[in-house]
């Protein structure tokens, strides 16, 4: 059964985009003839207006205390600046009634609220990258996955920071209404229906630290601009004017990853974009990304994304 009601929890300090991003996705489904629209309702403790972390004021439809999510309801819990304060009325309500929803969804640090209410115990989950360590430390019964942009574990779905909530909402709409509807909504919102849940929260450049020393920063930039070049340790070390051994140690110390791992991330990311946005053949893409053969690209894709290039293109290509 598809969940057709969306209940959104609001509270002071909530991140406005955590709320409006997914809500815009769900609301857009009403534009499709013959499709059941989502009935979206917002609630807050006491039913009072809330001030978001950016200063906007949101006026809820009703009082949290009177809400009872049940069959056919997707309960959406956004994150916010004051999530760590754990408003007792909110966590007590989640503990008592959150498990009754057909689908339980969190955006960003909203996952901490679910964990505090005991709703993530024994489940896989994610949250904004800066809160993953806190979640793992404070809730050892939660299997925290810090890398994916969203994680779905049965009826419970958790997403990474802010805009990842849009990706998760699109995945839920696709589940309810099919890929064509989800893709049309994504295009209308000018976002990409491209990101699978296991895609990293960061691009290769953001996932690694930026090197402090200029020669190493220049090498990072060179790798990004020349994925099809000779990116072996010896060639990169020569560009940095260091010995290969010294370069490998310095690169890992300053970026947090080995040169080989960084190169693979950049090359896979470049290949992913070509698969998404072009109709080039896999062999041509392999060469453009520095992989000598399609098989080498395939192995790298499986290691990084858990699926081969052909499957990735089938799901996210043009």
ABEGO torsion letter per residue (X at the ends): XBBABBBBBBBBGBBAAAAAAAAAAAAAAAABBGBBBBBBBBBBBGGBBBBBAAGBBBBBABBAAABBBBBGBBBBBBBBAAAAAGBAAAAAAAAAAAAABABBBBBEAAAAAAAAAGAABGBBBBBBAAAAAAAAAABAABBBBAABABBBBEABBBBBBGAAAAAAAAAAAAAAAEAAAAAAAAAAAGBBBABBAABBABBAAAABBBBABAAAAAAAAAAAABAABBABAAAAAAAAGBBAAAAAAAAAAAAGBBAAAAAAAAAAAAAAAAAAABABBAAAAAAAAGBABAAAAAAAAAAAAGBBAAAAAAAABX
